[in-house]
Amino acid sequence: MRAFPLVLFTGRLAAVLPGCNFERACTDCGGIDDFPPLPSDHPPGASAAARATAAAIGRGVNFGNMLEAPVEGDWGLKVTPEFIDSAAAVGFKSVRLPVRWSNHAAVARPFTIDHAFMMRVDSIVDRLLGKGLYVVLNMHHYRQLDGDTRDAGEEAVFEPLVDERFIRMWVQIAEQFRNKSDHLVFELYNEPHGRLDDAGWNVLAARTLGAVRHSNPSRIVVIGPIGWNSAGSLEWLRLPNDANLIVTVHNYDPFTFTHQGASWAGSPPTGVTCCTATQIAALTAPLETARAWSATHDYPIFLGEFGAYEAGDMASRARFTRYMRDAAESRGITWTYWEFAAGFGVYDPQAHAFRPALRDALLGS
């Protein structure tokens, strides 16, 4: 990927990025130390606004395989007015919008995000908000941040700058969306893992939240634990001293059912049905862990992803989905299903219609 010209927000960003002169290509940037981590010694618990926002997320859906592809459309889907209108009309209250910002940003300081891509995301956010939906806007699949193999066409970033680039991309995102309504929520990163161990992620999240707070002092921000947002990793999460936070976990247990036949997961054997008592115990256990953590730490939990891949039989997928929905809601956990119209999809983009069994499992009485 080419390094984009420095045309985006140079005036406004210079004001919110300490130590940086963007017109001189950030030659006087002090590096990641420009962004000291917020203290994490005494998180105060969630504000009333954070609790209200967590509740308002309600029953939502991920617009997956769209903007988090290397380029929108690479994985067969683009965000369309049809998808937005259909999600709102059927009764979803929120949309989680995964975005791969790292494929659309320069690899050298100041890591400028491509203007056209920024405007594309902005227009989608506006249309979603215009439908009365809450929007959870995240950063997704920054491969080098996790230490993963880069996808085809991804340009390498100088390794000592990977974390700084993450923060400076978030500064630009936060500045762009600073005047949106409070129905827009930021999620710092999807499923930190690999290179991001507990200590490293806790510090990077605290640095990034501090940078976001320069332009969005009170916007609700979602932070999740390492281990792919595993509830089992909550014990290592150290939140900054900030009340306007929601904590997220993901739950794909039992994995042998939810990911059967999925090539990116090693193609677990197909033919697995759901839901036995053992499987129900497996899917509920992480939610109980999250509920207990929430009660102790006084921050609400948001289930950002769950779902069952299309290789499973539809009746089992619907049973799993309803069990997960009920298990989350009975513990006061709101959710966004993975995902809208791809391999886990509740919506059939060829038929231009919802899959009734999954729709009813998610939204029915």
C-alpha positions as CSV (number, residue, x, y, z in Angstrom):
1,M,0.0,0.0,0.0
2,R,1.3,3.4,-0.9
3,A,1.8,6.1,1.8
4,F,-1.0,8.6,1.4
5,P,-0.3,12.3,1.1
6,L,-0.7,14.4,4.2
7,V,-3.9,16.1,3.3
8,L,-6.3,15.0,6.1
9,F,-7.0,17.1,9.1
10,T,-3.5,18.6,9.3
11,G,-4.7,21.7,11.1
12,R,-7.0,20.1,13.6
13,L,-4.8,17.1,14.3
14,A,-1.8,19.2,15.1
15,A,-3.8,20.7,17.9
16,V,-4.6,17.4,19.5
17,L,-1.4,15.5,18.9
18,P,1.2,16.8,21.4
19,G,4.6,17.3,20.1
20,C,3.7,16.9,16.4
21,N,4.0,19.3,13.5
22,F,2.1,17.6,10.7
23,E,3.1,20.1,8.1
24,R,6.7,18.9,8.5
25,A,5.7,15.2,8.2
26,C,5.9,14.7,11.9
27,T,9.7,14.9,12.0
28,D,9.5,16.4,15.5
29,C,7.2,13.8,16.9
30,G,8.4,12.3,20.2
31,G,7.0,8.9,19.4
32,I,4.8,6.8,21.6
33,D,5.8,8.8,24.6
34,D,3.7,11.6,23.2
35,F,0.8,9.5,24.6
36,P,1.3,8.7,28.2
37,P,-1.0,6.0,29.6
38,L,-3.9,7.1,31.7
39,P,-3.6,5.9,35.3
40,S,-5.1,2.5,35.9
41,D,-4.7,2.3,39.7
42,H,-8.3,3.0,40.7
43,P,-11.0,2.5,38.0
44,P,-14.1,4.2,39.4
45,G,-16.7,1.9,37.9
46,A,-19.1,2.8,35.1
47,S,-20.9,6.1,34.8
48,A,-24.7,6.3,34.5
49,A,-24.1,7.2,30.8
50,A,-22.0,4.1,30.2
51,R,-24.6,1.9,31.8
52,A,-27.4,3.5,29.8
53,T,-25.4,3.0,26.6
54,A,-24.6,-0.6,27.3
55,A,-28.4,-1.2,27.8
56,A,-29.3,0.8,24.7
57,I,-27.0,-1.5,22.5
58,G,-29.7,-4.0,23.2
59,R,-30.0,-6.7,20.5
60,G,-27.6,-5.8,17.7
61,V,-25.7,-7.2,14.7
62,N,-22.2,-7.0,13.3
63,F,-21.7,-5.7,9.7
64,G,-18.9,-8.3,9.3
65,N,-16.9,-9.2,6.2
66,M,-17.4,-5.7,4.8
67,L,-15.2,-2.9,6.0
68,E,-12.7,-5.2,7.9
69,A,-11.8,-6.9,4.6
70,P,-8.4,-5.8,3.2
71,V,-10.5,-3.6,0.8
72,E,-14.3,-3.3,1.1
73,G,-15.7,-6.0,-1.2
74,D,-12.7,-8.3,-1.1
75,W,-14.7,-10.8,1.0
76,G,-17.8,-10.6,-1.1
77,L,-19.8,-7.9,0.7
78,K,-20.0,-4.1,0.9
79,V,-22.1,-2.0,3.2
80,T,-25.3,-1.1,1.2
81,P,-28.4,0.9,2.0
82,E,-30.3,-2.4,1.8
83,F,-28.3,-3.8,4.6
84,I,-28.7,-0.7,6.8
85,D,-32.4,-0.3,6.1
86,S,-33.1,-4.0,6.7
87,A,-31.2,-4.2,10.0
88,A,-33.2,-1.2,11.3
89,A,-36.5,-2.4,10.0
90,V,-36.3,-5.9,11.5
91,G,-35.7,-4.6,15.0
92,F,-32.0,-4.5,15.6
93,K,-31.1,-1.7,18.0
94,S,-27.4,-1.4,17.2
95,V,-24.8,-2.2,14.6
96,R,-21.2,-3.1,15.4
97,L,-19.1,-1.8,12.5
98,P,-15.7,-3.6,12.2
99,V,-13.2,-1.5,10.2
100,R,-9.7,-2.4,9.1
101,W,-8.2,1.1,9.3
102,S,-4.7,-0.1,9.1
103,N,-5.0,-1.0,5.4
104,H,-6.0,2.6,4.6
105,A,-3.3,4.5,6.5
106,A,0.2,5.4,5.6
107,V,2.9,3.2,7.1
108,A,5.2,6.2,8.0
109,R,4.5,9.1,10.3
110,P,2.0,10.6,10.7
111,F,0.2,7.5,9.5
112,T,-2.5,9.5,7.7
113,I,-5.7,7.7,7.0
114,D,-6.9,7.9,3.4
115,H,-9.5,10.7,3.1
116,A,-11.8,8.8,0.7
117,F,-11.9,5.8,3.1
118,M,-12.5,8.0,6.1
119,M,-15.4,9.7,4.3
120,R,-16.8,6.3,3.3
121,V,-16.9,5.2,6.9
122,D,-18.3,8.6,8.0
123,S,-21.2,8.3,5.5
124,I,-22.1,4.8,6.7
125,V,-22.0,5.9,10.3
126,D,-24.3,8.8,9.5
127,R,-26.8,6.5,7.7
128,L,-26.8,4.1,10.6
129,L,-27.3,6.9,13.2
130,G,-30.0,8.4,11.0
131,K,-31.9,5.1,11.4
132,G,-31.9,5.5,15.1
133,L,-29.3,2.7,15.6
134,Y,-26.5,2.8,18.1
135,V,-23.2,2.2,16.3
136,V,-20.1,0.5,17.8
137,L,-17.2,1.6,15.6
138,N,-14.0,-0.3,16.1
139,M,-10.5,-1.1,14.8
140,H,-10.3,-4.6,13.4
141,H,-7.5,-6.8,11.9
142,Y,-4.4,-4.6,12.4
143,R,-2.4,-7.8,11.7
144,Q,1.0,-6.5,12.8
145,L,-0.4,-5.2,16.1
146,D,-1.2,-8.8,17.0
147,G,1.9,-10.2,15.4
148,D,-0.1,-12.1,12.8
149,T,0.9,-12.8,9.2
150,R,-0.1,-9.9,7.0
151,D,-2.7,-10.4,4.4
152,A,-1.9,-10.1,0.7
153,G,-1.1,-6.5,-0.3
154,E,-0.5,-5.3,3.3
155,E,2.6,-3.2,3.6
156,A,4.8,-3.8,6.6
157,V,5.2,-1.1,9.2
158,F,8.6,-0.5,10.9
159,E,8.1,-2.7,14.0
160,P,9.0,-0.1,16.7
161,L,6.3,2.1,15.3
162,V,3.4,-0.4,15.2
163,D,1.9,0.7,18.6
164,E,2.4,4.4,17.9
165,R,0.6,4.0,14.5
166,F,-2.3,2.4,16.3
167,I,-2.7,5.4,18.6
168,R,-2.2,8.0,15.9
169,M,-4.9,6.3,13.7
170,W,-7.2,6.5,16.7
171,V,-6.5,10.2,17.1
172,Q,-7.6,10.8,13.5
173,I,-10.7,8.6,13.9
174,A,-11.7,10.3,17.2
175,E,-11.2,13.8,15.6
176,Q,-13.3,12.9,12.6
177,F,-16.2,11.6,14.6
178,R,-16.0,13.9,17.6
179,N,-19.3,15.7,16.8
180,K,-21.4,12.7,16.2
181,S,-24.2,11.9,18.6
182,D,-23.7,9.9,21.8
183,H,-25.3,6.9,19.9
184,L,-21.8,6.4,18.4
185,V,-19.5,4.3,20.6
186,F,-15.8,3.7,20.0
187,E,-14.3,0.2,20.5
188,L,-10.5,0.4,20.7
189,Y,-9.6,-2.9,19.2
190,N,-11.1,-6.3,18.2
191,E,-9.8,-9.4,19.9
192,P,-6.3,-8.5,21.0
193,H,-4.1,-11.5,21.1
194,G,-0.6,-12.9,20.2
195,R,1.9,-10.0,20.4
196,L,-0.5,-8.2,22.7
197,D,-0.1,-9.8,26.0
198,D,-1.9,-8.6,29.1
199,A,0.7,-6.0,30.2
200,G,1.3,-4.7,26.7
201,W,-2.4,-4.4,25.9
202,N,-3.3,-2.8,29.2
203,V,-0.7,0.0,28.6
204,L,-1.5,0.5,25.0
205,A,-5.3,0.7,25.7
206,A,-4.5,3.3,28.4
207,R,-2.4,5.3,26.0
208,T,-5.0,5.2,23.3
209,L,-7.9,6.1,25.5
210,G,-5.9,9.1,26.7
211,A,-5.4,10.2,23.1
212,V,-9.1,9.7,22.3
213,R,-10.1,11.7,25.3
214,H,-8.4,14.9,23.9
215,S,-11.2,15.2,21.3
216,N,-13.9,13.0,22.9
217,P,-13.8,13.6,26.6
218,S,-17.0,11.8,27.5
219,R,-17.8,9.5,24.6
220,I,-18.4,5.9,25.7
221,V,-15.5,3.6,24.8
222,V,-15.5,-0.2,24.7
223,I,-12.4,-2.1,25.8
224,G,-12.0,-5.9,25.9
225,P,-9.4,-8.3,27.3
226,I,-6.7,-10.2,25.5
227,G,-7.1,-13.8,24.3
228,W,-9.4,-12.8,21.5
229,N,-11.7,-10.9,23.9
230,S,-12.1,-14.1,26.0
231,A,-14.0,-13.9,29.2
232,G,-11.4,-16.0,30.7
233,S,-8.9,-13.2,30.2
234,L,-10.9,-10.6,32.1
235,E,-8.8,-11.3,35.2
236,W,-5.8,-9.7,33.5
237,L,-7.6,-6.6,32.2
238,R,-6.6,-3.4,33.9
239,L,-9.0,-0.6,33.0
240,P,-7.9,3.0,33.0
241,N,-9.4,5.3,35.6
242,D,-12.3,6.3,33.4
243,A,-16.0,5.9,34.1
244,N,-17.3,6.1,30.5
245,L,-16.3,2.6,29.6
246,I,-18.0,-0.6,28.6
247,V,-16.2,-4.0,28.7
248,T,-16.6,-6.5,25.8
249,V,-16.2,-10.2,25.5
250,H,-16.7,-12.6,22.6
251,N,-18.1,-16.1,23.0
252,Y,-18.0,-18.9,20.3
253,D,-18.1,-21.8,22.7
254,P,-18.6,-24.7,22.0
255,F,-16.0,-24.0,19.3
256,T,-16.3,-27.4,17.7
257,F,-19.9,-26.6,16.9
258,T,-19.8,-22.9,16.1
259,H,-16.8,-23.2,13.7
260,Q,-17.3,-26.6,12.1
261,G,-16.1,-26.5,8.5
262,A,-14.5,-23.1,8.9
263,S,-11.3,-23.1,6.9
264,W,-9.7,-20.2,8.8
265,A,-10.2,-22.1,12.0
266,G,-8.6,-25.3,10.8
267,S,-11.8,-26.8,9.3
268,P,-13.1,-28.6,12.4
269,P,-15.2,-31.7,11.5
270,T,-18.7,-31.1,10.3
271,G,-21.9,-32.8,11.4
272,V,-21.8,-31.5,14.9
273,T,-25.3,-30.7,16.2
274,C,-26.5,-28.5,19.1
275,C,-27.4,-28.3,22.0
276,T,-26.6,-31.0,24.6
277,A,-26.4,-30.2,28.3
278,T,-22.6,-30.2,27.9
279,Q,-22.7,-27.8,25.1
280,I,-25.1,-25.5,26.9
281,A,-22.8,-25.5,29.9
282,A,-19.9,-24.6,27.6
283,L,-21.7,-21.6,26.1
284,T,-23.0,-20.3,29.3
285,A,-19.8,-20.6,31.4
286,P,-18.0,-17.6,29.8
287,L,-21.0,-15.5,30.2
288,E,-21.2,-16.4,33.9
289,T,-17.5,-15.5,34.2
290,A,-18.2,-12.1,32.6
291,R,-21.2,-11.5,34.8
292,A,-19.2,-12.2,38.0
293,W,-16.4,-9.9,36.7
294,S,-18.9,-7.1,36.1
295,A,-20.4,-7.4,39.5
296,T,-16.9,-7.2,41.1
297,H,-15.5,-4.4,39.0
298,D,-18.7,-2.3,38.4
299,Y,-18.5,-2.0,34.6
300,P,-21.2,-3.4,32.2
301,I,-20.5,-6.2,29.8
302,F,-21.3,-6.2,26.1
303,L,-21.2,-9.5,24.1
304,G,-19.6,-8.1,20.9
305,E,-19.6,-11.4,19.0
306,F,-21.3,-14.8,19.0
307,G,-22.6,-17.0,16.2
308,A,-22.5,-20.4,14.5
309,Y,-21.1,-20.9,11.0
310,E,-23.2,-22.0,8.0
311,A,-21.7,-25.5,7.9
312,G,-23.9,-26.5,10.8
313,D,-27.5,-27.5,10.3
314,M,-29.9,-24.6,10.6
315,A,-32.0,-26.1,13.4
316,S,-28.9,-26.5,15.5
317,R,-27.6,-23.0,14.7
318,A,-31.0,-21.5,15.6
319,R,-31.0,-23.4,18.9
320,F,-27.5,-22.3,19.8
321,T,-28.3,-18.7,18.9
322,R,-31.4,-18.6,21.1
323,Y,-29.6,-20.3,24.0
324,M,-26.8,-17.7,23.7
325,R,-29.2,-14.8,23.5
326,D,-31.2,-16.0,26.5
327,A,-28.0,-16.7,28.5
328,A,-26.6,-13.3,27.9
329,E,-29.8,-11.4,28.5
330,S,-30.6,-13.2,31.7
331,R,-27.2,-12.0,33.0
332,G,-27.9,-8.4,32.0
333,I,-25.5,-8.6,29.0
334,T,-26.4,-6.9,25.7
335,W,-25.1,-8.2,22.4
336,T,-24.3,-7.9,18.7
337,Y,-24.6,-11.1,16.7
338,W,-21.8,-12.2,14.3
339,E,-22.9,-11.4,11.6
340,F,-25.3,-9.9,9.1
341,A,-24.9,-11.4,5.6
342,A,-21.8,-13.7,5.2
343,G,-21.0,-17.2,6.5
344,F,-22.8,-16.7,9.9
345,G,-25.4,-14.4,8.4
346,V,-28.9,-13.8,9.7
347,Y,-29.6,-12.2,6.3
348,D,-29.5,-13.8,2.8
349,P,-28.1,-11.2,0.4
350,Q,-29.1,-13.3,-2.6
351,A,-32.7,-13.7,-1.5
352,H,-32.7,-10.2,-0.1
353,A,-34.4,-11.6,3.0
354,F,-33.7,-12.6,6.6
355,R,-33.2,-16.3,7.4
356,P,-36.3,-16.9,9.5
357,A,-34.9,-19.4,12.0
358,L,-31.9,-17.1,12.9
359,R,-34.0,-13.9,12.8
360,D,-36.5,-15.4,15.2
361,A,-33.8,-16.9,17.5
362,L,-32.3,-13.4,17.8
363,L,-35.4,-11.2,17.8
364,G,-38.5,-13.3,18.3
365,S,-40.5,-13.7,21.5
